[in-house]
Amino acid sequence: MRMGIDVGYGYTKVVTAHHSIIFPSRVGPAKELSFSLKEGTDALGETVEYDGEQFFVGEKARHSDVTYTLRTRGWIESKMYGALLTSAVTRAMNNGYTASDTDAVIVVTGLPVDYMRDKTKAEESVRKTCDRLGLHIAGINIIPQPFGSFFDMFYDNNGNIAGSAPLFKRLGIVDIGYHTTDYILIEDAKHNIEKASGSVPTGAYEIYDIVARELKNMFDRDTVTAQEAEHCVKTKNFKFSGQNKDVSTLVDRVLSQVGQKITGIIKSKWNIEGEVDVVLLTGGGGALIQQHITSIAHTHFLISDPQMANARGYYKRSVIVERKMNG
């Protein structure tokens, strides 16, 4: 069985030949719930065991007394990362396994560009997860996260070239995630220009955080949650005293501010290499600031369903990996 797994700061995404799965990257210690309106047993993957501990994962983690977040570089070796991987693989096997699938599993996943030196640690975490689930690993491939969108854009589900990447001398990919923005520059559809690739510690969360603080002051609220801010950014309305208030000016200003910050860092790296032919925008934050980073290149466009693009690309990459393994 082949699967692409994208463990993001905000959401974890899994793609197999038959299904696409997404759930919040939330993990908390499991506990006995005194009451639930949900009858029956948990869906597979909502409660998992890792390193001898039980965890609630995804939406169910809201029931935990505390929840853990992926923020530091050491998350690759953390129990939280292991719990998210365990949940992702469990959900994939439950939703995507068919009689035609082999027992061996091929997993492709990614790391932020600046974390690729931790590739071996990530491979070990994937292997450890699959071993504990009793799965035989046939192959593990760890790639820089934005390359997932490259494979999604220019390859089909059979692992064959389906796009026009070879026509571009320099192709840039900007992956705007929840806490980080990763960028890569690909030359001749083959080579990643490493000195022009990297990570920016800015993403959709910074947009929501700034908007939440501004709304708190603007409407004299004690607190504005990240969920309220996210809804506000997407709708440009904020509900106050039972009425929807137009806050489009505030939202546009923050989007422009964060967009300029990301643009400045990326352009400083890419301008040294010469003109970029086209830029692909991807990631959950791609749609938010698309119009605010147009100066990076003359031509840019947003990948379809950008939040799932890396996971889809990882799956397509797994098809290629399997083909190479089979000769």
MARROGU-131461 format. One record per residue (C-alpha): chain; x, y, z. Coordinates in Angstrom, 1 decimal, decimal comma. Example, Ala and Ser with C-alpha at 12.3 -4.5 7.8 and 13.67 -1.06 7.14 Angstrom:
<atoms>
<atom cadena="A" px="12,3" py="-4,5" pz="7,8"/>
<atom cadena="A" px="13,7" py="-1,1" pz="7,1"/>
</atoms>
This chain:
<atoms>
<atom cadena="A" px="0,0" py="0,0" pz="0,0"/>
<atom cadena="A" px="1,2" py="3,5" pz="-0,9"/>
<atom cadena="A" px="0,5" py="6,6" pz="1,2"/>
<atom cadena="A" px="1,6" py="10,2" pz="1,3"/>
<atom cadena="A" px="1,5" py="11,8" pz="4,7"/>
<atom cadena="A" px="1,8" py="15,6" pz="5,4"/>
<atom cadena="A" px="2,2" py="16,3" pz="9,1"/>
<atom cadena="A" px="1,6" py="20,0" pz="9,3"/>
<atom cadena="A" px="1,6" py="22,4" pz="12,2"/>
<atom cadena="A" px="-2,2" py="23,0" pz="11,7"/>
<atom cadena="A" px="-3,5" py="19,9" pz="10,1"/>
<atom cadena="A" px="-2,3" py="16,4" pz="9,2"/>
<atom cadena="A" px="-3,2" py="15,2" pz="5,7"/>
<atom cadena="A" px="-3,0" py="11,6" pz="4,3"/>
<atom cadena="A" px="-3,6" py="10,5" pz="0,7"/>
<atom cadena="A" px="-3,8" py="6,9" pz="-0,6"/>
<atom cadena="A" px="-4,9" py="5,5" pz="-3,9"/>
<atom cadena="A" px="-8,5" py="5,6" pz="-2,8"/>
<atom cadena="A" px="-9,0" py="8,3" pz="-0,1"/>
<atom cadena="A" px="-7,9" py="11,8" pz="1,1"/>
<atom cadena="A" px="-8,0" py="12,3" pz="4,9"/>
<atom cadena="A" px="-7,4" py="15,5" pz="6,9"/>
<atom cadena="A" px="-7,6" py="16,1" pz="10,7"/>
<atom cadena="A" px="-6,3" py="18,8" pz="13,1"/>
<atom cadena="A" px="-2,7" py="18,3" pz="14,3"/>
<atom cadena="A" px="-3,8" py="18,2" pz="17,9"/>
<atom cadena="A" px="-2,7" py="15,7" pz="20,5"/>
<atom cadena="A" px="-3,5" py="15,3" pz="24,1"/>
<atom cadena="A" px="-3,3" py="12,7" pz="26,9"/>
<atom cadena="A" px="-6,3" py="10,3" pz="26,7"/>
<atom cadena="A" px="-8,7" py="10,1" pz="29,6"/>
<atom cadena="A" px="-11,9" py="8,5" pz="30,4"/>
<atom cadena="A" px="-14,8" py="10,7" pz="29,3"/>
<atom cadena="A" px="-17,7" py="10,9" pz="31,8"/>
<atom cadena="A" px="-20,3" py="11,6" pz="29,0"/>
<atom cadena="A" px="-20,4" py="11,8" pz="25,3"/>
<atom cadena="A" px="-23,3" py="12,4" pz="22,8"/>
<atom cadena="A" px="-21,4" py="10,2" pz="20,4"/>
<atom cadena="A" px="-22,6" py="6,6" pz="20,6"/>
<atom cadena="A" px="-20,5" py="3,6" pz="19,9"/>
<atom cadena="A" px="-16,7" py="3,2" pz="19,7"/>
<atom cadena="A" px="-14,2" py="5,8" pz="18,4"/>
<atom cadena="A" px="-13,3" py="6,0" pz="14,8"/>
<atom cadena="A" px="-9,9" py="4,3" pz="14,2"/>
<atom cadena="A" px="-7,1" py="6,8" pz="14,7"/>
<atom cadena="A" px="-8,9" py="9,1" pz="17,2"/>
<atom cadena="A" px="-7,3" py="7,3" pz="20,2"/>
<atom cadena="A" px="-3,8" py="5,9" pz="19,6"/>
<atom cadena="A" px="-1,0" py="4,4" pz="21,7"/>
<atom cadena="A" px="2,6" py="5,5" pz="21,2"/>
<atom cadena="A" px="5,6" py="4,8" pz="23,5"/>
<atom cadena="A" px="3,3" py="3,1" pz="26,0"/>
<atom cadena="A" px="1,0" py="6,1" pz="26,4"/>
<atom cadena="A" px="-2,6" py="6,7" pz="25,1"/>
<atom cadena="A" px="-3,4" py="9,9" pz="23,2"/>
<atom cadena="A" px="-6,5" py="11,6" pz="21,8"/>
<atom cadena="A" px="-5,7" py="12,8" pz="18,3"/>
<atom cadena="A" px="-7,5" py="15,3" pz="16,0"/>
<atom cadena="A" px="-10,8" py="16,7" pz="17,1"/>
<atom cadena="A" px="-11,0" py="14,4" pz="20,0"/>
<atom cadena="A" px="-7,9" py="16,0" pz="21,6"/>
<atom cadena="A" px="-10,3" py="18,9" pz="22,5"/>
<atom cadena="A" px="-11,4" py="16,6" pz="25,4"/>
<atom cadena="A" px="-7,9" py="16,4" pz="26,8"/>
<atom cadena="A" px="-7,0" py="18,6" pz="29,8"/>
<atom cadena="A" px="-3,9" py="19,8" pz="27,8"/>
<atom cadena="A" px="-3,0" py="19,7" pz="24,1"/>
<atom cadena="A" px="0,4" py="19,6" pz="22,5"/>
<atom cadena="A" px="1,5" py="21,7" pz="19,5"/>
<atom cadena="A" px="4,3" py="21,2" pz="17,0"/>
<atom cadena="A" px="6,4" py="24,3" pz="17,4"/>
<atom cadena="A" px="10,1" py="23,4" pz="18,1"/>
<atom cadena="A" px="12,6" py="21,7" pz="15,9"/>
<atom cadena="A" px="12,7" py="18,7" pz="18,2"/>
<atom cadena="A" px="9,1" py="17,7" pz="17,2"/>
<atom cadena="A" px="10,4" py="15,1" pz="14,8"/>
<atom cadena="A" px="11,4" py="12,9" pz="17,7"/>
<atom cadena="A" px="8,5" py="13,9" pz="19,9"/>
<atom cadena="A" px="5,7" py="11,7" pz="21,1"/>
<atom cadena="A" px="3,3" py="14,1" pz="19,5"/>
<atom cadena="A" px="4,8" py="13,6" pz="16,1"/>
<atom cadena="A" px="4,7" py="9,8" pz="16,7"/>
<atom cadena="A" px="1,0" py="10,0" pz="17,8"/>
<atom cadena="A" px="0,1" py="12,0" pz="14,7"/>
<atom cadena="A" px="1,9" py="9,6" pz="12,4"/>
<atom cadena="A" px="0,3" py="6,6" pz="14,2"/>
<atom cadena="A" px="-3,2" py="8,2" pz="13,7"/>
<atom cadena="A" px="-2,5" py="9,1" pz="10,1"/>
<atom cadena="A" px="-1,3" py="5,6" pz="9,2"/>
<atom cadena="A" px="-4,2" py="4,0" pz="11,1"/>
<atom cadena="A" px="-6,8" py="6,1" pz="9,4"/>
<atom cadena="A" px="-5,2" py="5,4" pz="6,0"/>
<atom cadena="A" px="-5,2" py="1,7" pz="6,6"/>
<atom cadena="A" px="-8,8" py="1,8" pz="7,8"/>
<atom cadena="A" px="-10,1" py="4,0" pz="4,9"/>
<atom cadena="A" px="-7,8" py="3,0" pz="2,1"/>
<atom cadena="A" px="-6,8" py="-0,6" pz="2,3"/>
<atom cadena="A" px="-8,3" py="-3,0" pz="-0,3"/>
<atom cadena="A" px="-7,8" py="-6,6" pz="-1,1"/>
<atom cadena="A" px="-5,6" py="-5,6" pz="-4,1"/>
<atom cadena="A" px="-3,1" py="-3,8" pz="-1,8"/>
<atom cadena="A" px="0,0" py="-5,7" pz="-0,7"/>
<atom cadena="A" px="1,0" py="-6,0" pz="2,9"/>
<atom cadena="A" px="4,1" py="-3,9" pz="2,4"/>
<atom cadena="A" px="3,8" py="-0,1" pz="2,9"/>
<atom cadena="A" px="5,5" py="2,7" pz="1,1"/>
<atom cadena="A" px="5,4" py="6,0" pz="2,9"/>
<atom cadena="A" px="6,4" py="9,4" pz="1,5"/>
<atom cadena="A" px="6,4" py="12,4" pz="3,7"/>
<atom cadena="A" px="8,1" py="15,8" pz="3,9"/>
<atom cadena="A" px="10,0" py="18,1" pz="6,2"/>
<atom cadena="A" px="10,4" py="21,9" pz="6,2"/>
<atom cadena="A" px="13,3" py="22,9" pz="3,9"/>
<atom cadena="A" px="15,5" py="24,0" pz="6,8"/>
<atom cadena="A" px="14,8" py="20,7" pz="8,6"/>
<atom cadena="A" px="16,0" py="18,4" pz="5,9"/>
<atom cadena="A" px="19,2" py="17,6" pz="7,9"/>
<atom cadena="A" px="16,8" py="15,7" pz="10,3"/>
<atom cadena="A" px="15,8" py="13,4" pz="7,5"/>
<atom cadena="A" px="17,2" py="10,3" pz="9,2"/>
<atom cadena="A" px="15,3" py="11,1" pz="12,4"/>
<atom cadena="A" px="12,0" py="11,4" pz="10,4"/>
<atom cadena="A" px="12,6" py="8,1" pz="8,6"/>
<atom cadena="A" px="13,2" py="6,5" pz="12,0"/>
<atom cadena="A" px="9,9" py="7,9" pz="13,3"/>
<atom cadena="A" px="8,0" py="6,6" pz="10,3"/>
<atom cadena="A" px="9,6" py="3,2" pz="10,6"/>
<atom cadena="A" px="9,0" py="3,0" pz="14,4"/>
<atom cadena="A" px="5,3" py="3,9" pz="13,8"/>
<atom cadena="A" px="4,7" py="1,3" pz="11,2"/>
<atom cadena="A" px="6,6" py="-1,4" pz="13,2"/>
<atom cadena="A" px="4,4" py="-0,8" pz="16,2"/>
<atom cadena="A" px="1,3" py="-1,2" pz="14,0"/>
<atom cadena="A" px="2,6" py="-4,5" pz="12,6"/>
<atom cadena="A" px="3,2" py="-3,1" pz="9,1"/>
<atom cadena="A" px="6,1" py="-4,1" pz="6,9"/>
<atom cadena="A" px="7,9" py="-1,1" pz="5,4"/>
<atom cadena="A" px="8,9" py="-1,5" pz="1,8"/>
<atom cadena="A" px="10,1" py="2,0" pz="1,4"/>
<atom cadena="A" px="10,4" py="5,4" pz="3,1"/>
<atom cadena="A" px="11,1" py="8,7" pz="1,2"/>
<atom cadena="A" px="11,5" py="12,0" pz="3,0"/>
<atom cadena="A" px="11,5" py="15,1" pz="0,7"/>
<atom cadena="A" px="11,4" py="18,9" pz="1,2"/>
<atom cadena="A" px="7,8" py="19,8" pz="1,8"/>
<atom cadena="A" px="7,2" py="22,1" pz="-1,3"/>
<atom cadena="A" px="8,3" py="19,2" pz="-3,6"/>
<atom cadena="A" px="5,0" py="17,6" pz="-2,7"/>
<atom cadena="A" px="3,3" py="20,3" pz="-4,7"/>
<atom cadena="A" px="5,7" py="19,9" pz="-7,5"/>
<atom cadena="A" px="4,8" py="16,3" pz="-7,9"/>
<atom cadena="A" px="1,1" py="17,0" pz="-7,5"/>
<atom cadena="A" px="1,3" py="19,7" pz="-10,2"/>
<atom cadena="A" px="3,3" py="17,9" pz="-12,8"/>
<atom cadena="A" px="2,6" py="14,2" pz="-12,3"/>
<atom cadena="A" px="-0,5" py="12,1" pz="-12,5"/>
<atom cadena="A" px="-1,6" py="9,4" pz="-10,1"/>
<atom cadena="A" px="0,3" py="6,8" pz="-12,1"/>
<atom cadena="A" px="3,6" py="8,6" pz="-11,5"/>
<atom cadena="A" px="3,9" py="9,8" pz="-15,1"/>
<atom cadena="A" px="4,8" py="13,4" pz="-16,1"/>
<atom cadena="A" px="1,5" py="15,2" pz="-16,9"/>
<atom cadena="A" px="2,4" py="18,9" pz="-16,8"/>
<atom cadena="A" px="4,6" py="21,4" pz="-18,4"/>
<atom cadena="A" px="7,4" py="21,7" pz="-15,8"/>
<atom cadena="A" px="10,2" py="21,0" pz="-18,4"/>
<atom cadena="A" px="9,3" py="24,3" pz="-20,2"/>
<atom cadena="A" px="10,3" py="26,4" pz="-17,3"/>
<atom cadena="A" px="13,9" py="27,4" pz="-16,7"/>
<atom cadena="A" px="13,3" py="28,5" pz="-13,1"/>
<atom cadena="A" px="10,2" py="27,4" pz="-11,2"/>
<atom cadena="A" px="9,6" py="28,7" pz="-7,7"/>
<atom cadena="A" px="7,3" py="27,1" pz="-5,2"/>
<atom cadena="A" px="6,1" py="29,0" pz="-2,1"/>
<atom cadena="A" px="4,4" py="26,8" pz="0,5"/>
<atom cadena="A" px="2,5" py="28,9" pz="3,1"/>
<atom cadena="A" px="1,7" py="26,7" pz="6,0"/>
<atom cadena="A" px="0,4" py="27,3" pz="9,5"/>
<atom cadena="A" px="3,5" py="28,4" pz="11,3"/>
<atom cadena="A" px="6,1" py="28,4" pz="8,5"/>
<atom cadena="A" px="6,5" py="29,3" pz="4,8"/>
<atom cadena="A" px="8,8" py="27,1" pz="2,8"/>
<atom cadena="A" px="10,2" py="28,1" pz="-0,6"/>
<atom cadena="A" px="12,3" py="26,3" pz="-3,2"/>
<atom cadena="A" px="13,7" py="27,2" pz="-6,6"/>
<atom cadena="A" px="13,9" py="24,5" pz="-9,2"/>
<atom cadena="A" px="16,1" py="24,8" pz="-12,3"/>
<atom cadena="A" px="15,3" py="22,9" pz="-15,5"/>
<atom cadena="A" px="12,6" py="20,9" pz="-13,7"/>
<atom cadena="A" px="15,4" py="18,8" pz="-12,2"/>
<atom cadena="A" px="17,7" py="20,6" pz="-9,7"/>
<atom cadena="A" px="16,8" py="22,3" pz="-6,5"/>
<atom cadena="A" px="18,9" py="25,5" pz="-6,0"/>
<atom cadena="A" px="19,7" py="24,9" pz="-2,4"/>
<atom cadena="A" px="21,1" py="28,4" pz="-1,6"/>
<atom cadena="A" px="17,8" py="29,8" pz="-3,0"/>
<atom cadena="A" px="15,6" py="27,6" pz="-0,8"/>
<atom cadena="A" px="14,7" py="27,9" pz="2,8"/>
<atom cadena="A" px="12,0" py="28,4" pz="5,5"/>
<atom cadena="A" px="10,4" py="31,6" pz="6,9"/>
<atom cadena="A" px="9,0" py="31,3" pz="10,5"/>
<atom cadena="A" px="5,8" py="33,0" pz="9,3"/>
<atom cadena="A" px="2,5" py="31,4" pz="8,2"/>
<atom cadena="A" px="-1,2" py="31,6" pz="8,5"/>
<atom cadena="A" px="-1,1" py="31,5" pz="12,3"/>
<atom cadena="A" px="0,7" py="34,9" pz="12,3"/>
<atom cadena="A" px="-2,1" py="36,4" pz="10,3"/>
<atom cadena="A" px="-4,7" py="35,0" pz="12,7"/>
<atom cadena="A" px="-2,7" py="36,1" pz="15,7"/>
<atom cadena="A" px="-2,3" py="39,7" pz="14,5"/>
<atom cadena="A" px="-6,0" py="40,0" pz="13,5"/>
<atom cadena="A" px="-7,1" py="38,5" pz="16,9"/>
<atom cadena="A" px="-5,1" py="41,1" pz="18,8"/>
<atom cadena="A" px="-6,4" py="44,0" pz="16,7"/>
<atom cadena="A" px="-10,0" py="42,8" pz="17,0"/>
<atom cadena="A" px="-9,6" py="42,5" pz="20,8"/>
<atom cadena="A" px="-8,6" py="46,2" pz="21,0"/>
<atom cadena="A" px="-11,0" py="47,4" pz="18,3"/>
<atom cadena="A" px="-14,1" py="45,8" pz="20,0"/>
<atom cadena="A" px="-12,9" py="45,9" pz="23,6"/>
<atom cadena="A" px="-13,1" py="42,1" pz="23,9"/>
<atom cadena="A" px="-11,3" py="40,2" pz="26,7"/>
<atom cadena="A" px="-10,2" py="37,6" pz="24,2"/>
<atom cadena="A" px="-10,5" py="36,7" pz="20,5"/>
<atom cadena="A" px="-9,8" py="33,0" pz="19,8"/>
<atom cadena="A" px="-7,7" py="31,8" pz="16,9"/>
<atom cadena="A" px="-10,8" py="30,2" pz="15,4"/>
<atom cadena="A" px="-12,7" py="33,4" pz="15,5"/>
<atom cadena="A" px="-9,8" py="35,2" pz="13,9"/>
<atom cadena="A" px="-9,5" py="32,6" pz="11,2"/>
<atom cadena="A" px="-13,2" py="32,9" pz="10,4"/>
<atom cadena="A" px="-12,8" py="36,7" pz="10,3"/>
<atom cadena="A" px="-9,9" py="36,5" pz="7,9"/>
<atom cadena="A" px="-11,8" py="34,3" pz="5,5"/>
<atom cadena="A" px="-15,1" py="36,2" pz="5,6"/>
<atom cadena="A" px="-13,8" py="39,7" pz="6,5"/>
<atom cadena="A" px="-16,7" py="40,0" pz="9,0"/>
<atom cadena="A" px="-16,6" py="39,8" pz="12,8"/>
<atom cadena="A" px="-19,7" py="39,1" pz="14,9"/>
<atom cadena="A" px="-20,0" py="41,5" pz="17,7"/>
<atom cadena="A" px="-23,2" py="42,1" pz="19,9"/>
<atom cadena="A" px="-25,1" py="39,8" pz="17,5"/>
<atom cadena="A" px="-24,2" py="41,8" pz="14,4"/>
<atom cadena="A" px="-21,7" py="41,2" pz="11,6"/>
<atom cadena="A" px="-19,1" py="44,0" pz="11,4"/>
<atom cadena="A" px="-17,2" py="44,6" pz="8,2"/>
<atom cadena="A" px="-13,5" py="44,4" pz="9,0"/>
<atom cadena="A" px="-12,2" py="44,0" pz="5,5"/>
<atom cadena="A" px="-9,8" py="47,0" pz="5,9"/>
<atom cadena="A" px="-8,1" py="45,5" pz="8,9"/>
<atom cadena="A" px="-7,9" py="42,0" pz="7,3"/>
<atom cadena="A" px="-6,5" py="43,4" pz="4,0"/>
<atom cadena="A" px="-3,9" py="45,5" pz="5,9"/>
<atom cadena="A" px="-2,7" py="42,4" pz="7,9"/>
<atom cadena="A" px="-2,6" py="40,2" pz="4,8"/>
<atom cadena="A" px="-0,5" py="42,8" pz="3,0"/>
<atom cadena="A" px="1,8" py="43,2" pz="5,9"/>
<atom cadena="A" px="2,5" py="39,5" pz="6,2"/>
<atom cadena="A" px="2,7" py="39,1" pz="2,4"/>
<atom cadena="A" px="5,3" py="41,8" pz="2,2"/>
<atom cadena="A" px="7,4" py="40,2" pz="4,9"/>
<atom cadena="A" px="7,4" py="36,8" pz="3,1"/>
<atom cadena="A" px="8,0" py="38,4" pz="-0,3"/>
<atom cadena="A" px="11,0" py="40,4" pz="1,0"/>
<atom cadena="A" px="12,8" py="37,4" pz="2,3"/>
<atom cadena="A" px="12,1" py="35,2" pz="-0,7"/>
<atom cadena="A" px="13,1" py="37,9" pz="-3,3"/>
<atom cadena="A" px="16,3" py="38,5" pz="-1,5"/>
<atom cadena="A" px="17,3" py="34,9" pz="-2,2"/>
<atom cadena="A" px="15,8" py="34,5" pz="-5,6"/>
<atom cadena="A" px="16,9" py="37,7" pz="-7,2"/>
<atom cadena="A" px="20,5" py="36,6" pz="-7,0"/>
<atom cadena="A" px="19,7" py="33,6" pz="-9,3"/>
<atom cadena="A" px="18,0" py="35,7" pz="-12,0"/>
<atom cadena="A" px="14,5" py="35,9" pz="-13,3"/>
<atom cadena="A" px="12,0" py="33,3" pz="-12,1"/>
<atom cadena="A" px="9,6" py="32,1" pz="-14,8"/>
<atom cadena="A" px="6,6" py="31,1" pz="-12,7"/>
<atom cadena="A" px="5,8" py="30,7" pz="-9,0"/>
<atom cadena="A" px="3,4" py="28,1" pz="-7,7"/>
<atom cadena="A" px="1,6" py="29,0" pz="-4,5"/>
<atom cadena="A" px="0,5" py="26,2" pz="-2,2"/>
<atom cadena="A" px="-0,3" py="25,3" pz="1,4"/>
<atom cadena="A" px="-3,3" py="26,2" pz="3,6"/>
<atom cadena="A" px="-2,3" py="29,9" pz="3,7"/>
<atom cadena="A" px="-1,7" py="30,2" pz="-0,1"/>
<atom cadena="A" px="-5,1" py="31,4" pz="-0,9"/>
<atom cadena="A" px="-5,1" py="34,0" pz="1,8"/>
<atom cadena="A" px="-2,1" py="36,1" pz="0,6"/>
<atom cadena="A" px="-2,1" py="35,2" pz="-3,1"/>
<atom cadena="A" px="-2,7" py="38,8" pz="-4,2"/>
<atom cadena="A" px="-0,2" py="40,2" pz="-1,8"/>
<atom cadena="A" px="2,9" py="38,4" pz="-3,1"/>
<atom cadena="A" px="2,5" py="39,0" pz="-6,8"/>
<atom cadena="A" px="5,9" py="40,9" pz="-7,0"/>
<atom cadena="A" px="7,9" py="37,7" pz="-6,6"/>
<atom cadena="A" px="7,5" py="36,8" pz="-10,3"/>
<atom cadena="A" px="5,5" py="38,0" pz="-13,3"/>
<atom cadena="A" px="3,5" py="34,8" pz="-13,4"/>
<atom cadena="A" px="2,1" py="33,0" pz="-10,4"/>
<atom cadena="A" px="-0,9" py="30,9" pz="-9,7"/>
<atom cadena="A" px="-2,5" py="29,0" pz="-6,8"/>
<atom cadena="A" px="-2,5" py="25,2" pz="-7,0"/>
<atom cadena="A" px="-5,9" py="23,5" pz="-6,8"/>
<atom cadena="A" px="-7,0" py="22,6" pz="-3,2"/>
<atom cadena="A" px="-3,6" py="23,9" pz="-1,9"/>
<atom cadena="A" px="-4,0" py="22,5" pz="1,6"/>
<atom cadena="A" px="-3,9" py="18,9" pz="0,3"/>
<atom cadena="A" px="-1,4" py="19,5" pz="-2,5"/>
<atom cadena="A" px="1,7" py="18,3" pz="-0,7"/>
<atom cadena="A" px="0,0" py="15,1" pz="0,5"/>
<atom cadena="A" px="-1,3" py="14,4" pz="-3,0"/>
<atom cadena="A" px="2,2" py="14,9" pz="-4,4"/>
<atom cadena="A" px="3,7" py="12,7" pz="-1,7"/>
<atom cadena="A" px="1,3" py="9,9" pz="-2,8"/>
<atom cadena="A" px="2,3" py="10,4" pz="-6,5"/>
<atom cadena="A" px="6,0" py="10,3" pz="-5,4"/>
<atom cadena="A" px="5,2" py="7,0" pz="-3,6"/>
<atom cadena="A" px="4,1" py="5,5" pz="-7,0"/>
<atom cadena="A" px="7,4" py="6,5" pz="-8,5"/>
<atom cadena="A" px="9,3" py="5,1" pz="-5,6"/>
<atom cadena="A" px="7,5" py="1,8" pz="-6,0"/>
<atom cadena="A" px="8,2" py="1,7" pz="-9,7"/>
<atom cadena="A" px="11,9" py="2,2" pz="-9,1"/>
<atom cadena="A" px="12,0" py="-0,5" pz="-6,4"/>
<atom cadena="A" px="10,3" py="-3,0" pz="-8,8"/>
<atom cadena="A" px="12,8" py="-2,2" pz="-11,6"/>
</atoms>
